[in-house]
Every structure is written in structure tokens, then in C-alpha cells.
Amino acid sequence: MQIDWSTIRTGHADRLHGATIDISGWMIPLDPQADAVDYFLLSADEPCCGGCVPRNPLTSIEVQMAALLAPQAEALALRGRLVCLLDDPAGWRYRLVDAVSLERPRASQRRFSRRAFLASGAALGLTACAPGHFAGYTEAHDETAQSTASAPSASSTQSETAPRWQAPAGTFTVDMHSHGGRVIVSRDPAIGAHRPFIPLAAPMRAGGMNVICLAIVTDTTVTRVADNRKRFEAWREPQPGELHALGQTEFLRAHQLIEREQIRVVTNTTSLTALGPQGPCAIISAEGADFLEGQVDRVDEAYTKHQLRHLQLTHYRVNELGDIQTEPPVHGGLTDIGAQVIQRCNALGIVVDVAHGTYDLVKRAADTSTKPLVLSHSALATHPGARSRLITPDHARVIAGTGGVIGVWPSSGTFHDLHAMANGVKRMADVVGVEHVGLGTDMLGFISPPVFRSYEQLPDLASALLQAGFSQQEVGAVLGGNYLRVFQASVG
């Protein structure tokens, strides 16, 4: 069945879930250096230059090929089985699976240069053309730069005039909250734990992101997207043992991704300070302690067996540990079990993360913990609405009062671009002090595409922070130094 992009844009393709379709479009791979790929985006429109890729999930679809396909520098036609994605963490609406290439259409198709084509695959969702890179990271970026060096663009002009962050000696960058590489299992039971990974180390190197807190999610099977794809909610109670088993699967996927991408795991301050400056490293993290199922001794299991060093207590399900921002309170904040989990994390050496928790949960957590807390991904709002993930100044001050860090996230519902995000970081710093602010990208964790979609954008974010009034040293603190302090105090 031949379909056109109007069927995708209007959502009428929902009715074709599971059908075999033919569709034509422009190939946008995620790895510009690959000779052949089996995963890429298919776009309705030809990229105008290297960094221009679709921002609207209804103008592109994910493609999983049945076999490797060499990069195509002109429009191509594909045949495959269409899958409607109800709750994809990256925000995509449709996927073409088991796809095969058909004869490429010849009628009046525009062409673009091989150089622009290669650059277009540098990263998913760049909001501008390929950015510059930090001083100190030029070697890692040189291979890509060689193929794009003579391809000037609008952003290259901007990068020549905008201030650039010069990383101070001993400084390295840390993302406090990331699902990079597609570590989370799919909510589609037909895919589940077999969801294919996407490149992670390459965009980290290209953008100068040294360390990520790689977060599994352990309430996936009992949560879903609701309110017309606007938020996540729990929709059923888990079976006994279900979420513990899900946690084991997700931890395994995290280590499989790490092995595939040749990323090094850091488990203490010594390994973090030794390996962090060298580039791609991961701190094993869990978003939501649902896999504990209320059993505190499972904290020890995750620490020893899976190298867990960063634990977020709650997520989108009101669990045994406490209440969440996006649902009515049940426990009155942190439960006694939640307090015991915090105490166990303090004793073992695990960073405690209170993102998604209510203000009452955070206040008791601060009174319970003997170590600094982090709130890995949120933003400041004076009066957050009901079910909002944003926090008040008082909420933020509780975290700062423990010596902790709040990670500002790049939600497009809060910030319209990276400069607005940088100003949001500035507002947070004005409230709690720059030493208590960090970066939590929630990479691949949004329903709608955020304003920071790839680690290749990190130089642009650093530049925006400088333009917002931060000093070179302060940018270093926000982009990693502050979290390093908390990790040292918490993990040892």
C-alpha cells in the first residue's frame, strides 16, 4: 500500500498499524561515518543543510531495515511494516520495521551534497547546523570535522562570534540524568527488551560530554502516555515480582549498551576523576526505585550486582517510597521505607535523587539524608501547576540546603531554545547559588522532542550559558563540577 506524508501528518496512519506500506522520503542516519546502516530516520523533506533534521515527529518516521543499507544522498522509497508508537520516550510517532529499499523515485527529486548528507546524520534532533566543539576535545571531533570542514552554514558564522567555553584544567562534563542510547525497554510488548540501541559514545565524544548518569526505568510496564500524549501515568498495579524482574532486565540492557559502545563504568570518586576527563563514561543510575518493591535489602543487590551508584526514589508511579509530583499525594511525602532506602544509600555510597518527588517528600528526605541530595532534572517555576514537574524556589532551596544540586532540564514545554534554557539555569542559580545547579538532559526521555536533543549540542549550550552571564569557571561547575562534588561526598 502506497501512502504519502499527509497520512503521517494527520495521524490517519494510526489506522494502518501493522500494515505493509510503501513510502518515499529522505534518509537521515544517526552515524555519519557508517558505510551502511540498519537504523535511520526517514524525513518528508530534504534536509537543507548538515544540521537540519526534523523537529516535528509527524514529519519523520523511524526506520529499522531488514538488512544494512548504504547511505543514500537522494530520496529513496521503502517498503515495510508500519508500527504506531503510543509512548515512545524519544517522542516518535511511527516506525517502519523490516524495511527494504525499493527503486528510488526519479521524478523532479532535488539533490543535496554528499557533505551535507553526512553531516545531517551527526545527531538526532539538532536545532541548528553542526556545532563547534570545546577546547580540549578537538581530537575526538576531528574525524567528523574533516568531512564537513568546507561546508559553512548559518551556525558556523554564529559559532565564530559567540563566546566559547574553554574548559578549565581538571574540568569534565556530567549529565545528571540520561536515557542515552535507548537504554529503556520498549512499552511495545512485541519489542520489549529487544529494542535496538542507537549510538551513544560518538555523540558524547563529538560534543564533549564526558560522563552520563545512565538511567534505567523500572516502572515502564505499568505506566503509559495519557492525555493525548501529554504526560505519563500509572495505569495498573504490577504483579508481585514484576518490577524487580523488569529492573534486572533494564540493568542488563544498560551493561549491554555500555559494552557495545565501549563506555567505561565509574563506581567511585577515584575512577570518576581518573576516567572522567578521558571521555565516555557512565554512572549506573535508576529512575524510580520501583524495582525494590519495598524491599530495602535490594539496594545492596543493585549496588553489588549491577554497580548502581545513583538512585532516584520515585518516577511516574506512587510507589512504596513516597509521593510524586504528577499524582495526588497518598503517603504525605516520603514513607518510612523511603527513609530506610535513603539511609542504606548513604551507608553504601549511592547518590540519592529526589526528582519527581513532592515537596513534602523532598523535605523529609533532606532531614533523613546525611549526604547531599540531587534533583536531577526539573526547572524553576514560581507557581507550578497541578501535576507539574517544575519546582518552586523553596523546593529548590531544600536541595541546596543539603549541599546538593538541581539539574536543569531542556523541556520544550518550559524553554523554547537553548538560550532560554541557559536563562533558566541563571534563574535557578539566582535562587540557590551557582554551586547548586547542574545539567540533567533526560536524553531520550521526553514525549515531545526537547530543546537539547543530542550531546553534539553541548558546545552551543555552554556558549549560551556564557552569554547568560556565567563565567568560564561557573559554566564548568554547572556542566559537571557541582555533580562531582556531590558524587565525592555520597559515593566516596
C-alpha positions in Angstrom: 0.0 0.0 0.0 1.5 3.3 -1.1 1.0 6.2 1.4 2.1 9.8 1.3 3.3 12.1 4.1 -0.2 13.7 4.6 -1.3 10.4 6.0 1.5 10.6 8.6 1.0 14.3 9.4 -2.7 14.0 10.0 -2.4 10.9 12.2 -4.5 8.8 9.8 -1.6 6.3 9.6 -2.7 5.1 13.1 -5.3 3.0 11.3 -2.5 1.3 9.3 -0.8 -0.1 12.4 0.7 -3.5 11.4 0.1 -2.9 7.6 2.8 -3.2 5.0 3.2 0.2 3.3 5.4 1.9 0.7 6.7 5.4 1.5 9.3 7.7 0.0 11.5 10.2 1.8 15.0 11.4 2.7 17.4 9.3 4.7 18.9 10.8 7.9 21.2 8.4 9.6 22.5 8.8 13.2 26.0 7.7 12.4 27.6 9.9 9.7 30.7 7.7 9.5 29.0 4.4 8.8 29.3 2.7 5.4 26.0 1.1 5.9 23.2 1.4 8.5 20.1 -0.5 9.5 18.5 2.3 11.6 17.8 5.9 10.5 15.1 8.5 10.2 13.1 8.9 7.0 12.1 12.6 6.6 9.3 14.1 4.5 11.5 16.9 3.5 15.1 17.1 2.1 17.5 18.5 4.8 18.6 21.9 3.7 22.0 21.5 5.3 24.0 19.3 7.5 22.3 20.0 10.9 18.8 20.5 9.8 16.7 17.5 10.8 13.0 17.2 11.5 11.8 18.7 14.8 8.2 17.5 14.3 7.7 13.8 14.9 4.9 13.9 12.3 7.3 14.8 9.5 9.6 11.9 10.0 9.5 8.2 11.0 12.0 5.8 12.5 13.2 3.0 10.1 14.6 -0.4 11.0 15.9 -2.1 7.9 15.8 -5.8 7.3 19.4 -5.5 6.1 22.1 -3.0 6.1 21.7 -0.1 3.6 24.4 2.2 2.3 23.7 5.9 2.9 21.6 7.5 0.2 22.2 11.0 -1.0 18.8 11.3 -2.7 15.2 10.5 -1.9 14.5 6.8 -1.6 11.4 4.5 -1.5 11.0 1.9 1.2 8.6 -0.9 2.0 8.0 -2.2 5.5 5.6 -2.8 8.3 4.2 0.3 9.9 4.1 0.5 13.7 2.2 3.2 15.6 4.2 4.2 18.7 2.0 5.1 21.6 4.5 6.1 24.1 8.0 6.3 22.6 10.3 8.0 25.1 12.0 9.9 22.3 8.7 11.3 21.1 8.5 9.5 17.7 5.0 8.5 16.5 5.7 5.9 13.8 8.3 3.3 13.0 8.8 1.3 9.8 10.2 -2.2 10.6 11.7 -4.9 8.5 12.0 -2.3 5.8 13.5 -2.9 2.3 14.6 -0.4 -0.3 12.6 -0.1 -3.5 13.6 1.7 -6.7 14.3 5.3 -5.8 11.8 7.8 -7.3 13.3 9.8 -10.2 10.8 12.5 -11.0 11.9 16.0 -10.1 13.7 15.0 -6.9 16.2 17.6 -5.6 19.7 16.5 -4.6 22.0 17.7 -1.9 25.7 17.4 -1.5 27.4 14.3 0.0 29.0 16.6 2.6 25.7 18.0 3.7 24.2 14.5 3.8 26.9 13.1 6.0 26.6 16.0 8.4 22.9 15.6 8.6 23.3 12.3 10.4 25.6 13.6 13.1 22.8 13.5 15.7 19.1 13.2 16.2 17.2 16.5 16.5 19.8 19.2 16.2 18.1 22.6 16.2 20.9 24.2 14.3 23.7 23.1 12.0 26.7 21.1 13.3 28.1 23.0 16.3 31.6 23.7 17.3 33.5 21.8 20.0 35.1 22.6 23.3 38.8 23.3 23.6 40.3 20.1 24.7 38.0 17.9 22.7 39.2 18.7 19.2 40.9 15.3 18.6 37.7 13.4 19.2 35.8 15.6 16.8 38.4 15.8 14.1 37.2 12.8 12.1 33.8 14.3 11.6 35.3 17.8 11.1 37.4 16.5 8.2 34.3 15.6 6.2 32.5 18.9 7.0 35.3 21.4 7.2 34.5 23.2 4.0 30.7 23.2 4.5 30.0 26.6 6.1 26.5 27.1 7.5 24.4 29.7 9.4 25.5 28.3 12.7 29.2 28.3 11.8 29.0 32.0 11.4 27.3 32.2 14.8 29.9 30.0 16.5 32.7 32.3 15.3 31.1 35.3 17.1 29.5 33.6 20.1 31.7 33.1 23.2 33.1 29.6 23.6 33.7 27.7 26.8 37.3 27.0 27.5 37.2 24.0 29.9 39.4 24.8 32.9 42.1 22.3 33.8 40.6 19.3 35.6 37.1 20.1 34.5 34.9 17.5 32.9 31.2 17.4 31.9 28.5 15.4 33.5 24.8 14.8 32.5 23.0 14.0 35.8 20.1 12.2 34.0 20.2 10.4 30.7 18.5 7.5 28.9 21.0 7.8 26.0 21.5 5.0 23.5 17.9 3.9 24.0 18.6 2.0 27.2 14.9 1.8 28.3 12.9 -1.2 27.2 10.0 -0.5 24.8 6.5 -0.4 26.1 5.5 -2.2 22.9 5.4 -5.9 24.1 6.4 -7.0 20.6 9.7 -5.2 21.0 10.3 -5.0 24.8 13.9 -5.7 25.8 14.8 -6.3 22.1 14.6 -2.7 21.3 17.7 -1.8 19.2 20.3 0.6 20.7 21.4 3.7 18.9 24.9 5.4 19.0 25.8 7.0 22.3 29.6 7.2 22.6 30.1 9.0 19.3 27.8 12.0 20.0 29.3 12.2 23.5 32.8 12.5 22.1 31.7 14.9 19.4 30.1 17.3 21.8 32.5 16.9 24.7 30.1 15.1 27.2 32.4 13.1 29.4 30.1 11.3 31.9 26.4 10.5 31.9 24.3 9.1 34.7 22.8 6.3 32.6 19.3 5.8 33.9 17.2 2.7 33.6 13.4 3.0 34.2 11.7 0.4 36.4 8.0 1.2 36.1 7.8 1.0 32.3 5.4 -1.9 32.1 2.8 -0.3 34.4 2.9 3.3 33.0 1.7 4.8 29.8 1.3 8.0 27.9 -2.0 9.7 28.7 -4.0 12.9 27.9 -3.3 12.8 24.2 0.4 12.2 24.6 1.0 15.0 27.1 2.1 13.1 30.2 2.9 9.7 31.7 0.7 7.9 34.2 0.5 4.6 36.0 -2.4 2.6 34.6 -2.3 -0.7 36.5 -0.9 -2.3 39.6 2.2 -4.5 39.0 2.2 -8.2 39.7 4.4 -9.4 42.6 8.0 -9.6 41.3 7.2 -7.9 38.0 9.1 -4.7 38.6 12.0 -6.4 40.2 12.3 -8.6 37.1 12.0 -5.5 34.9 14.8 -3.9 36.9 17.1 -6.9 36.2 16.3 -6.7 32.5 17.0 -3.0 32.4 20.3 -3.2 34.3 21.3 -5.9 31.9 20.5 -3.6 28.9 22.5 -0.8 30.5 25.6 -3.0 30.7 25.0 -4.4 27.2 24.8 -0.8 25.8 28.0 0.1 27.7 29.8 -2.9 26.3 28.5 -2.2 22.8 29.6 1.5 22.9 32.9 0.8 24.8 31.9 3.2 27.6 33.6 2.8 30.9 31.7 2.5 34.2 32.7 4.6 37.1 31.9 3.3 40.6 33.8 5.7 42.9 35.5 9.0 43.1 38.9 7.6 42.2 37.6 6.0 38.9 35.5 9.1 38.1 38.3 11.6 38.4 40.7 9.2 36.6 38.4 8.2 33.7 36.0 11.1 33.5 38.3 13.5 31.7 39.1 10.8 29.1 35.6 10.6 27.8 32.7 8.4 27.5 31.9 7.1 31.0 28.7 6.1 32.7 27.4 6.1 36.2 24.8 3.4 36.6 21.5 5.0 37.6 17.9 4.0 38.1 14.9 6.3 37.6 12.4 5.1 40.2 13.2 2.6 42.9 10.1 0.6 41.9 12.4 -2.5 41.3 12.9 -2.7 45.0 9.2 -3.4 45.5 9.6 -2.1 49.0 12.5 -4.4 50.0 15.3 -2.3 51.3 17.9 -5.2 51.0 17.6 -5.0 47.2 19.5 -1.7 47.4 22.5 -3.9 48.3 21.8 -6.2 45.4 21.7 -3.4 42.9 24.9 -1.8 44.3 26.9 -5.1 44.2 25.5 -6.9 41.2 24.7 -4.0 38.9 27.1 -1.3 40.1 24.2 1.1 40.9 25.6 4.4 42.2 22.7 6.9 41.6 19.1 6.1 42.7 16.1 8.2 42.0 13.4 7.3 44.5 10.2 7.8 42.5 9.1 8.2 38.9 5.6 8.1 37.4 4.1 5.6 39.9 3.3 6.3 43.5 5.5 3.6 44.9 6.4 2.2 48.3 8.9 5.0 48.9 6.7 8.1 48.5 4.5 10.6 46.6 5.1 12.0 43.2 4.5 15.5 41.7 2.3 14.2 38.9 -0.3 12.4 41.0 -2.4 13.3 44.1 -0.4 12.5 47.3 -1.0 9.2 49.1 1.7 8.9 51.7 2.1 12.5 52.8 5.6 12.6 51.3 8.4 10.2 52.0 7.4 6.9 53.6 9.3 5.1 56.4 10.6 2.6 53.7 11.7 5.5 51.7 13.7 6.9 54.6 15.3 3.4 55.1 16.3 3.3 51.5 17.9 6.8 51.8 19.8 5.6 54.9 21.0 2.5 53.1 22.2 4.5 50.1 24.1 6.8 52.4 25.8 3.8 54.0 26.7 2.0 50.8 27.7 5.1 48.7 24.8 5.8 46.3 23.7 9.3 45.2 20.1 9.9 46.3 18.0 11.6 43.7 14.6 13.1 44.6 13.4 14.1 41.1 9.7 13.5 40.6 9.1 13.6 44.4 6.7 16.0 46.0 7.9 19.0 48.1 6.9 17.1 51.3 8.9 14.0 50.1 11.9 16.2 49.5 11.7 17.9 52.9 11.7 14.6 54.8 14.4 13.3 52.5 16.6 16.3 53.4 16.0 15.7 57.1 16.8 11.9 56.7 19.9 12.0 54.5 23.4 12.6 55.9 24.7 13.2 52.3 23.8 15.9 49.7 20.7 15.3 47.6 20.3 15.8 43.9 17.1 16.6 42.0 18.4 15.6 38.6 16.0 17.1 36.1 13.5 19.9 36.5 13.3 23.7 36.2 12.1 26.6 38.3 8.6 27.9 38.3 7.2 30.4 40.9 3.8 28.7 40.9 3.9 25.3 39.2 0.5 24.0 38.0 -1.2 20.8 39.2 0.8 17.7 38.1 3.7 19.9 37.0 7.3 18.6 37.1 8.6 22.1 37.8 9.6 23.2 41.3 9.2 26.3 43.4 12.1 28.3 44.8 11.5 26.9 48.2 11.6 23.3 46.8 15.0 24.1 45.2 16.4 25.7 48.4 15.7 22.4 50.3 18.1 20.6 47.9 20.7 23.4 48.1 20.4 23.2 51.9 21.8 19.7 51.8 24.8 20.8 49.7 23.1 19.2 46.7 22.5 20.0 43.1 19.4 20.7 40.9 19.8 19.6 37.3 18.0 22.0 34.8 16.4 20.0 32.0 15.6 21.1 28.4 11.9 20.6 28.2 10.4 22.4 25.2 7.3 23.0 27.3 9.5 25.2 29.5 12.1 26.6 27.2 11.8 27.4 23.5 15.5 27.1 22.7 19.0 26.7 24.3 19.3 30.4 25.1 16.0 30.3 27.1 17.3 27.2 28.8 20.5 29.0 29.7 18.5 31.8 31.2 16.5 29.2 33.2 19.8 28.0 34.6 20.6 31.6 35.5 17.2 31.9 37.3 17.9 28.7 39.3 21.4 30.0 40.2 20.0 33.3 41.3 17.7 31.4 43.8 20.1 28.7 45.1 23.6 29.8 44.1 25.5 28.6 41.1 27.3 25.9 43.1 23.9 24.1 43.4 22.9 24.0 39.7 23.7 21.3 37.2 22.6 19.7 33.9 20.0 16.9 33.6 19.2 16.4 29.9 16.7 13.5 30.3 18.1 12.4 27.0 15.5 10.3 25.1 13.1 10.6 28.0 10.7 13.2 26.7 7.3 12.6 25.0 7.8 15.7 22.8 11.3 16.5 21.5 13.2 18.8 23.9 15.4 21.8 23.0 18.6 19.7 23.8 18.4 16.5 21.8 22.0 15.5 21.2 25.2 15.7 23.1 26.6 17.4 20.0 24.7 20.5 21.1 26.7 20.8 24.3 29.1 23.5 23.0 26.1 25.5 22.0 24.6 25.2 25.4 28.0 26.2 27.0 28.1 29.2 24.8 24.5 30.2 25.7 25.5 29.9 29.4 28.4 32.3 28.9 26.0 34.7 27.1 23.6 34.4 30.0 26.3 35.9 32.2 28.1 32.9 33.7 31.9 32.9 33.9 34.1 30.2 32.4 34.6 28.7 35.9 30.9 28.8 36.6 30.0 27.0 33.3 32.4 24.3 34.4 30.7 24.0 37.7 27.2 23.8 36.1 28.2 21.3 33.4 29.9 18.9 35.8 31.8 20.2 38.7 28.9 20.6 41.1 27.7 17.0 40.5 31.3 15.8 41.0 31.2 17.4 44.5 28.0 15.5 45.4 29.3 12.2 44.0 32.5 12.6 46.0 30.5 13.2 49.2 28.0 10.5 48.6 29.9 7.7 47.0 33.4 8.2 48.3 
